[in-house]
Each structure stands twice: as C-alpha cells, then as structure tokens.
Amino acid sequence: MGRKLRHVLFFLLIILKEPNMPEAPCLCEPFSRVLCTKGLTSIPQNLPTSICSLCLENNLITKIEAGTFANLPRLEQLKLGGNLISEIHPGSFANLPMLEKLYLDNNKIRKIENGTFVNLPQLQRLVLGHNRIITICSSIFANLPQLQKLYLEHNQITTKHTGTLIANLPQLKSLFLNTNKITTIHPGTFGNLPQLQELWLANNDITDIYSGTFANLNQLKYLYSYRNDEWS
C-alpha cells in the first residue's frame, strides 16, 4: 500500500508541473491538499478533481479566467494570495459549491465585476485585503448567504461604494474596511448586518458619520475607528 501511494504522489508531481518550468512543481499532500509554489505564471491544469484544498500563493499568476476551477467541485479552500493578479473574470469561481475560504490578498486587483462571486453558497471567509481595489460593482457580495468574514483592508475604497458594498450579508460577523479612502458613513450603510460583531474603520479619512449609523448593529462588540479625523 505504501509503495502504491508513493507511485501515485510521484505521478501527480509530474503531471502538475507547468510546461517549460521544471522548477515549479506542485506537491500533493495528505488529506486531498495540493500546494503549488515557486514561479507559476498560470494556474495549472489537470489537477485531481477530488482535492479539497489548493494553495497557489506567492507565484506570478496575473489573471483568473472564467471557469478556471470548474473541475474542482469538492474544493473547500483556495489560496491565491501573493500573486500579481489584476484581472478576475466573472465566473472565475463557478462550480465551487463547497468552497468555504477564498484568499485573494496581496495582489494587484483594481476592480471587481458583478458575477465574480456567484454560486458560492458555502463561502464563509473572503480575503481581498492589500490590493488596489477602487471600483466594486453594486451588490457584488449579495449572493453569499454564509459569508462570516470579509477582508477589504488596505485598498482604495471610497465612500461611493460603501453603501452597496455590504448589502444582504445576514451572517457577516467581521468586516475589515480599515486603511481605505472612506470619508463619510451614510445612514443605512450597515443596516442589514444583523450578526456583525467586529467592524474595522480605522485609518481612513472619515469626517462625517450620520446619526443612527450603528443603531441596528445589536450584536456589535468591537468598533475600531482610530486614525480618523472625526475622532481626532
């Protein structure tokens, strides 16, 4: 049995190498995990359809095409942080009904289109911090019924986008908007977040917060708002 397992892992190591890049193999780990590092410029194909965790962190990937992960329906965790991703096409994460954690931090993402995060009924954690996000289409996160943690820190999000950004997230518990370019918090911005417990607004340019902004956040325990003009 041990010899057979070694042969399977060796075979996977061969087929998961990116063409013309022998220094960048993928490693198949126990418990259906695949780790690919060291210089990948595109997302490898021919991945085992049974994997539940895929790590592509710290590579040189620049974009994600629609349907890239469609053959990985059992995927529960996907790590794409630390790449050069600037384009994410709508439908990039299609057919991932079991995905719970998605990491896209430390990339070069500027815009998120509608249709990027659809049909992800089990997604609980979405990490988009440390990018260059300026534009977020309306209700981009509206169809994520199980989302509990949303990381948007260290971007360039402005007041214009905060109103529709976090609509319809009934299970959201932690929201990270610190270190952006938000200047005003309008009434109703956080009006539909009944489970929110932790809110980060620190290190923005907030000068105006309207009365009743936090009135409906009955579960809120932690509000971080330092380094803003209105509390200085």
ABEGO torsion letter per residue (X at the ends): XAAAAAAAAAAAAAAABBBGBAABBBBBBBGGBBBBBGGBABBBBGBBAABABBBABGBABABBBBGAAAABAABABBBABGBABABBBBGAABGBAABABBBABGBABABBBBGABBGBAABABBBABGBABABBBBGAAAABAABABBBABGBABBAAAAAAAABGBAABABBBABGBABABBBBGAAAABAABABBBABGBABABBBBGAAAABAABABBBABGBAAAX
